C-alpha cells in the first residue's frame, strides 16, 4: 500500500498527540511529586519548631535546619506554580493536536464536507 501525503501527515500528527500526552502526564507527575515533597518539608519544619520551641524565623535561636527546609519548600512551591502554567499550555497543545488528528482522519466531518462538495456518495455514508 502506498502512503499518501495525507497518511504521512496523519501519522505525524498522531505521533505529536502521543508526545503531547506524554508531556502532560510527565508534568502532572512532577507537580504531584513536588507537592508531596513540599508537604513533607512542612511537616519537618513543624517538627523542628516543636523540638526547639522556637517558631519565629527572625529569632536568633531559630533552627537553621527549619530555615533551610522552609526555603526548599518555598522553592518547590514556586516550581509547582511555574509547572502548572506549563501544564496548562501543554494541555492546550495536546487538545489542538488531537483536534488536528480528528480533522485528518478518514470519515471526519471535514472529510465528509469535502466529499459532499465534490458530489461523492461516501459523504452521506460517513466514510
Secondary structure, DSSP 8 states (H G I E B T S, - for coil): ----HHHHHHHHHHHHHHHHHHHHHHHHHHHHHHHHHHHHHHHHHHHHHHHH----TTSTTS-HHHHHHHHHHHHHHHHHHHHHHHHHHHHHHHHHHHHHHHHHSTT-HHHHHHHHHHT-THHHHT-
